[in-house]
């Protein structure tokens, strides 16, 4: 049960990061859905900001790869948590 909750939370965060990244390609959409965008940023930014500080968009030719790094990190975090929970028998 705990593994399922952790995996769903990570799934949701990954989906929100993808949506945030896609919205960044369409500035008009960010303006049109500004309230939803603010909520989305409040959820995703705390996780993505460390990656932005690590590799700012200006160093990559204006391309922001922080969402990609965040998704990879979430995948690694998922694997670690799953192996810890399952390895200790806390997977029910």
PDB file as gemmi writes it, atoms N, CA and C in Angstrom:
CRYST1    1.000    1.000    1.000  90.00  90.00  90.00 P 1                      
ATOM      1  N   UNK A   1       0.818  -1.198   0.000  1.00  0.00           N  
ATOM      2  CA  UNK A   1       0.000   0.000   0.000  1.00  0.00           C  
ATOM      3  C   UNK A   1       0.867   1.270   0.000  1.00  0.00           C  
ATOM      4  N   UNK A   2       1.883   1.295   0.850  1.00  0.00           N  
ATOM      5  CA  UNK A   2       2.763   2.460   0.928  1.00  0.00           C  
ATOM      6  C   UNK A   2       3.525   2.659  -0.383  1.00  0.00           C  
ATOM      7  N   UNK A   3       3.972   1.557  -0.973  1.00  0.00           N  
ATOM      8  CA  UNK A   3       4.679   1.645  -2.261  1.00  0.00           C  
ATOM      9  C   UNK A   3       3.743   2.229  -3.318  1.00  0.00           C  
ATOM     10  N   UNK A   4       2.500   1.802  -3.299  1.00  0.00           N  
ATOM     11  CA  UNK A   4       1.523   2.308  -4.260  1.00  0.00           C  
ATOM     12  C   UNK A   4       1.310   3.815  -4.089  1.00  0.00           C  
ATOM     13  N   UNK A   5       1.195   4.268  -2.860  1.00  0.00           N  
ATOM     14  CA  UNK A   5       0.997   5.696  -2.598  1.00  0.00           C  
ATOM     15  C   UNK A   5       2.206   6.503  -3.068  1.00  0.00           C  
ATOM     16  N   UNK A   6       3.401   6.025  -2.740  1.00  0.00           N  
ATOM     17  CA  UNK A   6       4.627   6.714  -3.152  1.00  0.00           C  
ATOM     18  C   UNK A   6       4.714   6.774  -4.675  1.00  0.00           C  
ATOM     19  N   UNK A   7       4.440   5.653  -5.335  1.00  0.00           N  
ATOM     20  CA  UNK A   7       4.513   5.622  -6.800  1.00  0.00           C  
ATOM     21  C   UNK A   7       3.491   6.548  -7.432  1.00  0.00           C  
ATOM     22  N   UNK A   8       2.272   6.603  -6.902  1.00  0.00           N  
ATOM     23  CA  UNK A   8       1.258   7.496  -7.466  1.00  0.00           C  
ATOM     24  C   UNK A   8       1.651   8.959  -7.262  1.00  0.00           C  
ATOM     25  N   UNK A   9       2.199   9.285  -6.107  1.00  0.00           N  
ATOM     26  CA  UNK A   9       2.633  10.666  -5.857  1.00  0.00           C  
ATOM     27  C   UNK A   9       3.727  11.066  -6.839  1.00  0.00           C  
ATOM     28  N   UNK A  10       4.669  10.163  -7.084  1.00  0.00           N  
ATOM     29  CA  UNK A  10       5.736  10.446  -8.051  1.00  0.00           C  
ATOM     30  C   UNK A  10       5.159  10.561  -9.456  1.00  0.00           C  
ATOM     31  N   UNK A  11       4.213   9.691  -9.804  1.00  0.00           N  
ATOM     32  CA  UNK A  11       3.557   9.772 -11.117  1.00  0.00           C  
ATOM     33  C   UNK A  11       2.898  11.134 -11.318  1.00  0.00           C  
ATOM     34  N   UNK A  12       2.193  11.597 -10.300  1.00  0.00           N  
ATOM     35  CA  UNK A  12       1.496  12.882 -10.396  1.00  0.00           C  
ATOM     36  C   UNK A  12       2.496  14.028 -10.544  1.00  0.00           C  
ATOM     37  N   UNK A  13       3.567  14.004  -9.749  1.00  0.00           N  
ATOM     38  CA  UNK A  13       4.581  15.052  -9.851  1.00  0.00           C  
ATOM     39  C   UNK A  13       5.247  15.032 -11.226  1.00  0.00           C  
ATOM     40  N   UNK A  14       5.528  13.852 -11.758  1.00  0.00           N  
ATOM     41  CA  UNK A  14       6.116  13.764 -13.096  1.00  0.00           C  
ATOM     42  C   UNK A  14       5.168  14.336 -14.144  1.00  0.00           C  
ATOM     43  N   UNK A  15       3.897  14.010 -14.045  1.00  0.00           N  
ATOM     44  CA  UNK A  15       2.913  14.537 -14.994  1.00  0.00           C  
ATOM     45  C   UNK A  15       2.836  16.062 -14.912  1.00  0.00           C  
ATOM     46  N   UNK A  16       2.841  16.607 -13.698  1.00  0.00           N  
ATOM     47  CA  UNK A  16       2.776  18.057 -13.537  1.00  0.00           C  
ATOM     48  C   UNK A  16       4.024  18.737 -14.096  1.00  0.00           C  
ATOM     49  N   UNK A  17       5.187  18.111 -13.939  1.00  0.00           N  
ATOM     50  CA  UNK A  17       6.417  18.667 -14.507  1.00  0.00           C  
ATOM     51  C   UNK A  17       6.337  18.681 -16.028  1.00  0.00           C  
ATOM     52  N   UNK A  18       5.813  17.625 -16.620  1.00  0.00           N  
ATOM     53  CA  UNK A  18       5.665  17.558 -18.082  1.00  0.00           C  
ATOM     54  C   UNK A  18       4.700  18.636 -18.563  1.00  0.00           C  
ATOM     55  N   UNK A  19       3.575  18.793 -17.882  1.00  0.00           N  
ATOM     56  CA  UNK A  19       2.600  19.821 -18.268  1.00  0.00           C  
ATOM     57  C   UNK A  19       3.222  21.207 -18.150  1.00  0.00           C  
ATOM     58  N   UNK A  20       3.958  21.447 -17.067  1.00  0.00           N  
ATOM     59  CA  UNK A  20       4.629  22.745 -16.879  1.00  0.00           C  
ATOM     60  C   UNK A  20       5.631  23.007 -18.000  1.00  0.00           C  
ATOM     61  N   UNK A  21       6.389  21.987 -18.366  1.00  0.00           N  
ATOM     62  CA  UNK A  21       7.366  22.145 -19.449  1.00  0.00           C  
ATOM     63  C   UNK A  21       6.670  22.435 -20.774  1.00  0.00           C  
ATOM     64  N   UNK A  22       5.590  21.740 -21.057  1.00  0.00           N  
ATOM     65  CA  UNK A  22       4.856  21.976 -22.301  1.00  0.00           C  
ATOM     66  C   UNK A  22       4.244  23.375 -22.329  1.00  0.00           C  
ATOM     67  N   UNK A  23       3.720  23.820 -21.202  1.00  0.00           N  
ATOM     68  CA  UNK A  23       3.151  25.177 -21.149  1.00  0.00           C  
ATOM     69  C   UNK A  23       4.212  26.242 -21.376  1.00  0.00           C  
ATOM     70  N   UNK A  24       5.457  25.950 -21.011  1.00  0.00           N  
ATOM     71  CA  UNK A  24       6.513  26.943 -21.210  1.00  0.00           C  
ATOM     72  C   UNK A  24       6.784  27.187 -22.696  1.00  0.00           C  
ATOM     73  N   UNK A  25       6.380  26.268 -23.541  1.00  0.00           N  
ATOM     74  CA  UNK A  25       6.555  26.438 -24.991  1.00  0.00           C  
ATOM     75  C   UNK A  25       5.496  27.355 -25.575  1.00  0.00           C  
ATOM     76  N   UNK A  26       4.401  27.578 -24.841  1.00  0.00           N  
ATOM     77  CA  UNK A  26       3.282  28.374 -25.329  1.00  0.00           C  
ATOM     78  C   UNK A  26       2.962  29.485 -24.328  1.00  0.00           C  
ATOM     79  N   UNK A  27       3.663  30.612 -24.427  1.00  0.00           N  
ATOM     80  CA  UNK A  27       3.451  31.695 -23.452  1.00  0.00           C  
ATOM     81  C   UNK A  27       1.998  32.171 -23.395  1.00  0.00           C  
ATOM     82  N   UNK A  28       1.295  32.114 -24.499  1.00  0.00           N  
ATOM     83  CA  UNK A  28      -0.113  32.518 -24.501  1.00  0.00           C  
ATOM     84  C   UNK A  28      -0.961  31.625 -23.623  1.00  0.00           C  
ATOM     85  N   UNK A  29      -0.649  30.346 -23.589  1.00  0.00           N  
ATOM     86  CA  UNK A  29      -1.390  29.408 -22.752  1.00  0.00           C  
ATOM     87  C   UNK A  29      -1.138  29.705 -21.279  1.00  0.00           C  
ATOM     88  N   UNK A  30       0.104  30.068 -20.947  1.00  0.00           N  
ATOM     89  CA  UNK A  30       0.423  30.420 -19.553  1.00  0.00           C  
ATOM     90  C   UNK A  30      -0.406  31.629 -19.112  1.00  0.00           C  
ATOM     91  N   UNK A  31      -0.580  32.584 -20.016  1.00  0.00           N  
ATOM     92  CA  UNK A  31      -1.361  33.772 -19.689  1.00  0.00           C  
ATOM     93  C   UNK A  31      -2.845  33.426 -19.583  1.00  0.00           C  
ATOM     94  N   UNK A  32      -3.315  32.635 -20.515  1.00  0.00           N  
ATOM     95  CA  UNK A  32      -4.734  32.294 -20.550  1.00  0.00           C  
ATOM     96  C   UNK A  32      -5.153  31.480 -19.325  1.00  0.00           C  
ATOM     97  N   UNK A  33      -4.282  30.592 -18.890  1.00  0.00           N  
ATOM     98  CA  UNK A  33      -4.578  29.739 -17.736  1.00  0.00           C  
ATOM     99  C   UNK A  33      -3.685  30.129 -16.557  1.00  0.00           C  
ATOM    100  N   UNK A  34      -3.576  31.436 -16.314  1.00  0.00           N  
ATOM    101  CA  UNK A  34      -2.598  31.923 -15.340  1.00  0.00           C  
ATOM    102  C   UNK A  34      -2.829  31.413 -13.923  1.00  0.00           C  
ATOM    103  N   UNK A  35      -4.062  31.249 -13.492  1.00  0.00           N  
ATOM    104  CA  UNK A  35      -4.309  30.749 -12.135  1.00  0.00           C  
ATOM    105  C   UNK A  35      -3.874  29.287 -12.015  1.00  0.00           C  
ATOM    106  N   UNK A  36      -4.211  28.489 -12.997  1.00  0.00           N  
ATOM    107  CA  UNK A  36      -3.769  27.090 -12.993  1.00  0.00           C  
ATOM    108  C   UNK A  36      -2.254  27.012 -13.108  1.00  0.00           C  
ATOM    109  N   UNK A  37      -1.670  27.910 -13.882  1.00  0.00           N  
ATOM    110  CA  UNK A  37      -0.212  27.936 -14.042  1.00  0.00           C  
ATOM    111  C   UNK A  37       0.467  28.299 -12.730  1.00  0.00           C  
ATOM    112  N   UNK A  38      -0.102  29.230 -11.981  1.00  0.00           N  
ATOM    113  CA  UNK A  38       0.476  29.596 -10.674  1.00  0.00           C  
ATOM    114  C   UNK A  38       0.464  28.409  -9.719  1.00  0.00           C  
ATOM    115  N   UNK A  39      -0.627  27.705  -9.694  1.00  0.00           N  
ATOM    116  CA  UNK A  39      -0.731  26.521  -8.828  1.00  0.00           C  
ATOM    117  C   UNK A  39       0.275  25.466  -9.274  1.00  0.00           C  
ATOM    118  N   UNK A  40       0.354  25.254 -10.575  1.00  0.00           N  
ATOM    119  CA  UNK A  40       1.297  24.284 -11.136  1.00  0.00           C  
ATOM    120  C   UNK A  40       2.732  24.645 -10.767  1.00  0.00           C  
ATOM    121  N   UNK A  41       3.079  25.906 -10.869  1.00  0.00           N  
ATOM    122  CA  UNK A  41       4.433  26.347 -10.527  1.00  0.00           C  
ATOM    123  C   UNK A  41       4.725  26.198  -9.041  1.00  0.00           C  
ATOM    124  N   UNK A  42       3.742  26.453  -8.194  1.00  0.00           N  
ATOM    125  CA  UNK A  42       3.948  26.283  -6.761  1.00  0.00           C  
ATOM    126  C   UNK A  42       4.250  24.829  -6.400  1.00  0.00           C  
ATOM    127  N   UNK A  43       3.722  23.921  -7.190  1.00  0.00           N  
ATOM    128  CA  UNK A  43       3.953  22.496  -6.930  1.00  0.00           C  
ATOM    129  C   UNK A  43       5.277  22.028  -7.530  1.00  0.00           C  
ATOM    130  N   UNK A  44       5.571  22.449  -8.752  1.00  0.00           N  
ATOM    131  CA  UNK A  44       6.738  21.905  -9.452  1.00  0.00           C  
ATOM    132  C   UNK A  44       8.038  22.666  -9.207  1.00  0.00           C  
ATOM    133  N   UNK A  45       7.966  23.963  -9.016  1.00  0.00           N  
ATOM    134  CA  UNK A  45       9.186  24.767  -8.905  1.00  0.00           C  
ATOM    135  C   UNK A  45      10.110  24.354  -7.763  1.00  0.00           C  
ATOM    136  N   UNK A  46       9.584  24.073  -6.568  1.00  0.00           N  
ATOM    137  CA  UNK A  46      10.503  23.680  -5.496  1.00  0.00           C  
ATOM    138  C   UNK A  46      11.359  22.458  -5.844  1.00  0.00           C  
ATOM    139  N   UNK A  47      10.808  21.569  -6.644  1.00  0.00           N  
ATOM    140  CA  UNK A  47      11.588  20.400  -7.037  1.00  0.00           C  
ATOM    141  C   UNK A  47      12.520  20.706  -8.199  1.00  0.00           C  
ATOM    142  N   UNK A  48      12.105  21.580  -9.111  1.00  0.00           N  
ATOM    143  CA  UNK A  48      12.908  21.859 -10.307  1.00  0.00           C  
ATOM    144  C   UNK A  48      13.963  22.951 -10.115  1.00  0.00           C  
ATOM    145  N   UNK A  49      13.774  23.842  -9.163  1.00  0.00           N  
ATOM    146  CA  UNK A  49      14.722  24.943  -8.970  1.00  0.00           C  
ATOM    147  C   UNK A  49      16.159  24.498  -8.707  1.00  0.00           C  
ATOM    148  N   UNK A  50      16.407  23.461  -7.898  1.00  0.00           N  
ATOM    149  CA  UNK A  50      17.809  23.034  -7.724  1.00  0.00           C  
ATOM    150  C   UNK A  50      18.473  22.633  -9.048  1.00  0.00           C  
ATOM    151  N   UNK A  51      17.708  22.043  -9.949  1.00  0.00           N  
ATOM    152  CA  UNK A  51      18.258  21.661 -11.252  1.00  0.00           C  
ATOM    153  C   UNK A  51      18.509  22.890 -12.117  1.00  0.00           C  
ATOM    154  N   UNK A  52      17.671  23.910 -11.980  1.00  0.00           N  
ATOM    155  CA  UNK A  52      17.880  25.169 -12.705  1.00  0.00           C  
ATOM    156  C   UNK A  52      19.133  25.873 -12.226  1.00  0.00           C  
ATOM    157  N   UNK A  53      19.388  25.794 -10.919  1.00  0.00           N  
ATOM    158  CA  UNK A  53      20.613  26.408 -10.392  1.00  0.00           C  
ATOM    159  C   UNK A  53      21.839  25.628 -10.840  1.00  0.00           C  
ATOM    160  N   UNK A  54      21.699  24.321 -10.967  1.00  0.00           N  
ATOM    161  CA  UNK A  54      22.802  23.469 -11.395  1.00  0.00           C  
ATOM    162  C   UNK A  54      23.185  23.760 -12.842  1.00  0.00           C  
ATOM    163  N   UNK A  55      22.190  23.820 -13.723  1.00  0.00           N  
ATOM    164  CA  UNK A  55      22.419  24.106 -15.145  1.00  0.00           C  
ATOM    165  C   UNK A  55      21.406  25.151 -15.589  1.00  0.00           C  
ATOM    166  N   UNK A  56      21.752  26.430 -15.463  1.00  0.00           N  
ATOM    167  CA  UNK A  56      20.825  27.486 -15.886  1.00  0.00           C  
ATOM    168  C   UNK A  56      20.556  27.425 -17.394  1.00  0.00           C  
ATOM    169  N   UNK A  57      19.378  27.853 -17.821  1.00  0.00           N  
ATOM    170  CA  UNK A  57      19.042  27.817 -19.242  1.00  0.00           C  
ATOM    171  C   UNK A  57      20.040  28.547 -20.129  1.00  0.00           C  
ATOM    172  N   UNK A  58      20.679  29.598 -19.651  1.00  0.00           N  
ATOM    173  CA  UNK A  58      21.607  30.360 -20.493  1.00  0.00           C  
ATOM    174  C   UNK A  58      22.836  29.538 -20.880  1.00  0.00           C  
ATOM    175  N   UNK A  59      23.248  28.583 -20.043  1.00  0.00           N  
ATOM    176  CA  UNK A  59      24.408  27.754 -20.365  1.00  0.00           C  
ATOM    177  C   UNK A  59      24.093  26.721 -21.439  1.00  0.00           C  
ATOM    178  N   UNK A  60      22.828  26.457 -21.667  1.00  0.00           N  
ATOM    179  CA  UNK A  60      22.439  25.450 -22.649  1.00  0.00           C  
ATOM    180  C   UNK A  60      21.794  26.088 -23.877  1.00  0.00           C  
ATOM    181  N   UNK A  61      22.185  27.295 -24.180  1.00  0.00           N  
ATOM    182  CA  UNK A  61      21.661  27.967 -25.363  1.00  0.00           C  
ATOM    183  C   UNK A  61      20.218  28.395 -25.224  1.00  0.00           C  
ATOM    184  N   UNK A  62      19.787  28.695 -24.009  1.00  0.00           N  
ATOM    185  CA  UNK A  62      18.416  29.119 -23.790  1.00  0.00           C  
ATOM    186  C   UNK A  62      17.455  27.977 -23.554  1.00  0.00           C  
ATOM    187  N   UNK A  63      17.915  26.759 -23.748  1.00  0.00           N  
ATOM    188  CA  UNK A  63      17.066  25.586 -23.536  1.00  0.00           C  
ATOM    189  C   UNK A  63      17.082  25.217 -22.064  1.00  0.00           C  
ATOM    190  N   UNK A  64      15.911  25.068 -21.471  1.00  0.00           N  
ATOM    191  CA  UNK A  64      15.808  24.707 -20.060  1.00  0.00           C  
ATOM    192  C   UNK A  64      15.657  23.193 -19.956  1.00  0.00           C  
ATOM    193  N   UNK A  65      16.711  22.534 -19.496  1.00  0.00           N  
ATOM    194  CA  UNK A  65      16.654  21.074 -19.373  1.00  0.00           C  
ATOM    195  C   UNK A  65      16.344  20.635 -17.938  1.00  0.00           C  
ATOM    196  N   UNK A  66      16.000  21.582 -17.081  1.00  0.00           N  
ATOM    197  CA  UNK A  66      15.684  21.224 -15.699  1.00  0.00           C  
ATOM    198  C   UNK A  66      14.498  20.262 -15.588  1.00  0.00           C  
ATOM    199  N   UNK A  67      13.451  20.366 -16.429  1.00  0.00           N  
ATOM    200  CA  UNK A  67      12.386  19.370 -16.333  1.00  0.00           C  
ATOM    201  C   UNK A  67      12.887  17.950 -16.631  1.00  0.00           C  
ATOM    202  N   UNK A  68      13.750  17.832 -17.605  1.00  0.00           N  
ATOM    203  CA  UNK A  68      14.293  16.516 -17.936  1.00  0.00           C  
ATOM    204  C   UNK A  68      15.114  15.965 -16.770  1.00  0.00           C  
ATOM    205  N   UNK A  69      15.959  16.802 -16.188  1.00  0.00           N  
ATOM    206  CA  UNK A  69      16.754  16.375 -15.046  1.00  0.00           C  
ATOM    207  C   UNK A  69      15.858  16.008 -13.862  1.00  0.00           C  
ATOM    208  N   UNK A  70      14.804  16.773 -13.652  1.00  0.00           N  
ATOM    209  CA  UNK A  70      13.870  16.488 -12.557  1.00  0.00           C  
ATOM    210  C   UNK A  70      13.173  15.152 -12.776  1.00  0.00           C  
ATOM    211  N   UNK A  71      12.791  14.869 -14.009  1.00  0.00           N  
ATOM    212  CA  UNK A  71      12.133  13.589 -14.302  1.00  0.00           C  
ATOM    213  C   UNK A  71      13.075  12.413 -14.082  1.00  0.00           C  
ATOM    214  N   UNK A  72      14.319  12.568 -14.488  1.00  0.00           N  
ATOM    215  CA  UNK A  72      15.315  11.510 -14.261  1.00  0.00           C  
ATOM    216  C   UNK A  72      15.525  11.308 -12.762  1.00  0.00           C  
ATOM    217  N   UNK A  73      15.652  12.413 -12.024  1.00  0.00           N  
ATOM    218  CA  UNK A  73      15.846  12.321 -10.577  1.00  0.00           C  
ATOM    219  C   UNK A  73      14.657  11.639  -9.902  1.00  0.00           C  
ATOM    220  N   UNK A  74      13.448  11.961 -10.339  1.00  0.00           N  
ATOM    221  CA  UNK A  74      12.266  11.314  -9.768  1.00  0.00           C  
ATOM    222  C   UNK A  74      12.257   9.816 -10.049  1.00  0.00           C  
ATOM    223  N   UNK A  75      12.708   9.430 -11.242  1.00  0.00           N  
ATOM    224  CA  UNK A  75      12.810   8.010 -11.556  1.00  0.00           C  
ATOM    225  C   UNK A  75      13.798   7.294 -10.649  1.00  0.00           C  
ATOM    226  N   UNK A  76      14.918   7.941 -10.379  1.00  0.00           N  
ATOM    227  CA  UNK A  76      15.922   7.364  -9.478  1.00  0.00           C  
ATOM    228  C   UNK A  76      15.380   7.303  -8.048  1.00  0.00           C  
ATOM    229  N   UNK A  77      14.725   8.366  -7.617  1.00  0.00           N  
ATOM    230  CA  UNK A  77      14.132   8.387  -6.279  1.00  0.00           C  
ATOM    231  C   UNK A  77      13.101   7.273  -6.145  1.00  0.00           C  
ATOM    232  N   UNK A  78      12.302   7.083  -7.182  1.00  0.00           N  
ATOM    233  CA  UNK A  78      11.293   6.018  -7.160  1.00  0.00           C  
ATOM    234  C   UNK A  78      11.954   4.653  -6.973  1.00  0.00           C  
ATOM    235  N   UNK A  79      13.018   4.410  -7.729  1.00  0.00           N  
ATOM    236  CA  UNK A  79      13.705   3.117  -7.635  1.00  0.00           C  
ATOM    237  C   UNK A  79      14.279   2.905  -6.240  1.00  0.00           C  
ATOM    238  N   UNK A  80      14.876   3.925  -5.684  1.00  0.00           N  
ATOM    239  CA  UNK A  80      15.470   3.808  -4.349  1.00  0.00           C  
ATOM    240  C   UNK A  80      14.387   3.538  -3.299  1.00  0.00           C  
ATOM    241  N   UNK A  81      13.326   4.331  -3.336  1.00  0.00           N  
ATOM    242  CA  UNK A  81      12.256   4.156  -2.353  1.00  0.00           C  
ATOM    243  C   UNK A  81      11.605   2.786  -2.501  1.00  0.00           C  
ATOM    244  N   UNK A  82      11.325   2.383  -3.737  1.00  0.00           N  
ATOM    245  CA  UNK A  82      10.709   1.075  -3.949  1.00  0.00           C  
ATOM    246  C   UNK A  82      11.591  -0.049  -3.430  1.00  0.00           C  
ATOM    247  N   UNK A  83      12.867   0.006  -3.727  1.00  0.00           N  
ATOM    248  CA  UNK A  83      13.742  -1.072  -3.272  1.00  0.00           C  
ATOM    249  C   UNK A  83      13.872  -1.065  -1.749  1.00  0.00           C  
ATOM    250  N   UNK A  84      13.864   0.109  -1.124  1.00  0.00           N  
ATOM    251  CA  UNK A  84      13.921   0.162   0.333  1.00  0.00           C  
ATOM    252  C   UNK A  84      12.638  -0.384   0.964  1.00  0.00           C  
ATOM    253  N   UNK A  85      11.499   0.036   0.440  1.00  0.00           N  
ATOM    254  CA  UNK A  85      10.225  -0.407   1.005  1.00  0.00           C  
ATOM    255  C   UNK A  85       9.961  -1.886   0.740  1.00  0.00           C  
ATOM    256  N   UNK A  86      10.213  -2.317  -0.465  1.00  0.00           N  
ATOM    257  CA  UNK A  86       9.979  -3.718  -0.818  1.00  0.00           C  
ATOM    258  C   UNK A  86      11.010  -4.615  -0.119  1.00  0.00           C  
ATOM    259  N   UNK A  87      12.251  -4.152  -0.059  1.00  0.00           N  
ATOM    260  CA  UNK A  87      13.297  -4.939   0.586  1.00  0.00           C  
ATOM    261  C   UNK A  87      13.057  -5.134   2.075  1.00  0.00           C  
ATOM    262  N   UNK A  88      12.348  -4.207   2.683  1.00  0.00           N  
ATOM    263  CA  UNK A  88      12.062  -4.327   4.122  1.00  0.00           C  
ATOM    264  C   UNK A  88      10.684  -4.932   4.375  1.00  0.00           C  
ATOM    265  N   UNK A  89      10.002  -5.329   3.325  1.00  0.00           N  
ATOM    266  CA  UNK A  89       8.687  -5.943   3.500  1.00  0.00           C  
ATOM    267  C   UNK A  89       7.584  -4.960   3.837  1.00  0.00           C  
ATOM    268  N   UNK A  90       7.777  -3.690   3.511  1.00  0.00           N  
ATOM    269  CA  UNK A  90       6.766  -2.657   3.795  1.00  0.00           C  
ATOM    270  C   UNK A  90       5.935  -2.383   2.545  1.00  0.00           C  
ATOM    271  N   UNK A  91       5.815  -3.313   1.697  1.00  0.00           N  
ATOM    272  CA  UNK A  91       5.147  -3.074   0.414  1.00  0.00           C  
ATOM    273  C   UNK A  91       3.667  -3.313   0.449  1.00  0.00           C  
ATOM    274  N   UNK A  92       3.106  -3.772   1.522  1.00  0.00           N  
ATOM    275  CA  UNK A  92       1.663  -4.076   1.557  1.00  0.00           C  
ATOM    276  C   UNK A  92       0.845  -2.873   1.954  1.00  0.00           C  
TER     277      UNK A  92                                                      
END                                                                             
